[in-house]
Amino acid sequence: MIVVDDQVMVRAGIAAIVDAEDDLTVVGEAADGAAALALAAATRPDVVLMDIRMPGMDGLTATAWLTATDDPPRVLVLTTFHEDPYVYEALRAGAAGFVLKDALPADLLAAVRVVAEGEAMLSPAVTRRLIDRFAHDTPRAAPEPARLDALTPRERDVLLGVARGLSNAEIGAHLAITVGTVKAHVNAVLGKLGVRDRVQATIVAYDLGLVRPHT
């Protein structure tokens, strides 16, 4: 993992927390987006913990570049949620989720492990807050019926649950199906929509007008 933040103390603190874990290692630190790109090319990390607001190349631009590379790392955005209007755009750029700068060490480590395993880091509560704040201010594409028509009715139900920030267990309970069945439907939805994780699926659902804030 590499840590990208223009504040030395923030980088050092995160690195110390991560390196104390037996299964996690920080392979480098960067103070801006350009340095992060060079470091990622040299070290090929699994995860990049990326601040958004930095001098020079910001985290949003760096995230877009990183996620467009072959075999890209998973980008976990580091942010102060309530003050950051760019989180939604970072997710659009390919970030796998985000963690708050004031998160507890255990929550930070959990987030890193989640994205390292290929999953998206958006808790139900955070998903609702994120969408409520940013979705209505973000231009959406015109609905594409053909894209949605590729989903079965059950897959569309599952996508609705994902977009509302529900866990697999909550979706299963709501639809009266097993968690394993939910996982199978989620994988099918990701494949049909051509997205890699739940974050991107949520963005597609809002972009296509399948769900709206507060629905």
LOPA-971982 format. One record per residue (C-alpha): x, y, z; residue in one letter. Coordinates in pm, whole numbers, padded with zeros to 5 digits, always signed. Example, Ala and Ser with C-alpha at 12.3 -4.5 7.8 and 13.67 -1.06 7.14 Angstrom:
2
+01230-00450+00780A/+01367-00106+00714S/
//
This chain:
215
+00000+00000+00000M/+00109+00359-00057I/-00014+00663+00136V/-00071+00989-00051V/-00124+01309+00149D/+00048+01646+00153D/+00061+01648+00533Q/+00369+01467+00661V/+00219+01386+01001M/-00092+01235+00844V/+00117+01012+00618R/+00345+00907+00902A/+00056+00831+01134G/-00125+00617+00879I/+00193+00436+00782A/+00264+00352+01146A/-00086+00215+01196I/-00073+00001+00883V/+00283-00128+00928D/+00196-00250+01278A/-00027-00513+01115E/+00122-00848+01014D/-00076-00868+00689D/-00034-00508+00568L/+00270-00312+00451T/+00324+00046+00339V/+00569+00041+00048V/+00591+00417+00006G/+00452+00764+00070E/+00379+01055-00165A/+00292+01421-00108A/+00094+01483-00427D/-00074+01310-00718G/+00220+01322-00957A/+00450+01163-00702A/+00183+00903-00633A/+00168+00802-01000L/+00545+00759-01016A/+00554+00567-00690L/+00267+00340-00793A/+00441+00262-01123A/+00757+00168-00934A/+00605-00032-00650T/+00280-00173-00798R/+00080-00152-00472P/-00248-00332-00420D/-00403-00029-00247V/-00346+00346-00270V/-00479+00558+00016L/-00539+00889-00161M/-00606+01236-00025D/-00807+01457-00262I/-00694+01809-00184R/-00322+01843-00250M/-00102+02099-00424P/+00004+02022-00779G/-00182+01719-00913M/-00479+01656-00686D/-00611+01320-00576G/-00905+01326-00817L/-00679+01352-01121T/-00435+01097-00983A/-00718+00853-00912T/-00843+00877-01270A/-00493+00808-01402W/-00429+00518-01166L/-00757+00341-01231T/-00707+00368-01607A/-00379+00172-01600T/-00343-00199-01669D/-00398-00401-01350D/-00475-00085-01151P/-00442-00059-00774P/-00750-00014-00561R/-00783+00351-00462V/-00923+00432-00121L/-00999+00803-00087V/-00896+00976+00234L/-01127+01264+00310T/-01305+01487+00557T/-01648+01391+00427F/-01859+01684+00534H/-01624+01938+00376E/-01530+01760+00057D/-01744+01816-00256P/-01518+01596-00467Y/-01581+01255-00312V/-01853+01163-00559Y/-01630+01257-00852E/-01350+01046-00704A/-01584+00748-00706L/-01673+00828-01067R/-01301+00835-01144A/-01272+00477-01020G/-01205+00495-00647A/-01314+00185-00460A/-01449+00384-00167G/-01337+00622+00100F/-01239+00650+00462V/-01265+00954+00685L/-00949+01123+00813K/-01083+01103+01168D/-01168+00734+01142A/-01058+00506+01421L/-00747+00297+01342P/-00957-00020+01339A/-01194+00131+01082D/-00905+00247+00866L/-00750-00099+00869L/-01084-00262+00793A/-01131-00031+00494A/-00787-00112+00358V/-00850-00484+00389R/-01191-00460+00225V/-01065-00284-00086V/-00752-00501-00100A/-00982-00801-00132E/-01150-00642-00432G/-01462-00515-00262E/-01599-00160-00242A/-01578+00038+00080M/-01911+00214+00117L/-02107+00142+00431S/-02487+00171+00412P/-02495+00492+00617A/-02216+00651+00419V/-02377+00553+00088T/-02702+00723+00183R/-02527+01040+00299R/-02304+01049-00007L/-02587+01009-00254I/-02818+01248-00071D/-02556+01519-00077R/-02402+01475-00421F/-02633+01286-00656A/-02888+01563-00702H/-02611+01811-00785D/-02439+01586-01037T/-02557+01579-01400P/-02686+01236-01494R/-02691+01068-01829A/-03021+01020-02005A/-03181+00686-01917P/-03060+00393-02126E/-03348+00141-02128P/-03146-00114-02323A/-02879-00118-02052R/-03132-00172-01777L/-03325-00423-01989D/-03021-00649-01975A/-03105-00710-01607L/-03366-00957-01494T/-03637-00826-01258P/-03459-00990-00964R/-03124-00844-01065E/-03284-00503-01085R/-03423-00550-00734D/-03076-00639-00611V/-02926-00335-00786L/-03180-00115-00610L/-03068-00258-00278G/-02702-00202-00361V/-02771+00158-00466A/-02953+00223-00140R/-02651+00109+00056G/-02791-00222+00180L/-02560-00509+00268S/-02602-00849+00106N/-02768-00976+00421A/-03015-00686+00423E/-03094-00734+00055I/-03147-01104+00114G/-03381-01041+00405A/-03579-00786+00205H/-03615-01013-00098L/-03644-01339+00100A/-03342-01498-00068I/-03014-01629+00070T/-02697-01423+00099V/-02531-01660-00148G/-02806-01593-00400T/-02765-01218-00347V/-02392-01246-00413K/-02461-01435-00736A/-02706-01168-00848H/-02463-00889-00759V/-02192-01054-00968N/-02435-01087-01257A/-02535-00721-01227V/-02172-00608-01227L/-02101-00814-01536G/-02405-00695-01731K/-02348-00330-01644L/-01977-00356-01721G/-01867-00224-01381V/-01618-00367-01136R/-01777-00314-00794D/-02076-00195-00593R/-01962+00166-00594V/-01967+00182-00973Q/-02298-00005-00984A/-02448+00252-00746T/-02331+00537-00966I/-02484+00370-01273V/-02814+00323-01092A/-02833+00692-01011Y/-02702+00802-01350D/-02972+00603-01527L/-03247+00732-01302G/-03326+00392-01151L/-03318+00549-00805V/-03315+00903-00671R/-03199+01054-00343P/-03438+00982-00057H/-03601+00690-00246T/
//
